Amino acid sequence: MVSIWEKTFGKRNAKKNITRELSEKIIEYKNVYGYETIAEAVVQVGNSYEFAKDMDHAAPIYAVWRSAKELNVLDMAVMRAITEQDKYEDGSNDNDDSSAVLAIA
């Protein structure tokens, strides 16, 4: 039997992970399809969700969207995507070691 601590922290970790994953997928979706804002990407995914959720091979973003919706963290994922989008602009990442090497050279 699973303890109450495992249930609590397991659910908290699941929420944290799905929030992170969906926010990254929203940013990726925005960049791939050329939307100017996260809001545009979210509206497009949200509008297509009802249609795509029953498909056998829908885009992976819809599976993550469904999980976030079930865990009630959809809003948190969107907010995280908005705050984190600058890190993912044009595929660059501030933690990338190659930019540090170029700065030293």
Secondary structure by P-SEA (a helix, b strand, c coil): cccaaaaaaaaaaaaaaaaaaaaaaaaaaaaaaccccaaaaaaaaaaacccccccccccaaaaaaaaaaaacaaaaaaaaaaaaccccccccccccaaaaaaaac
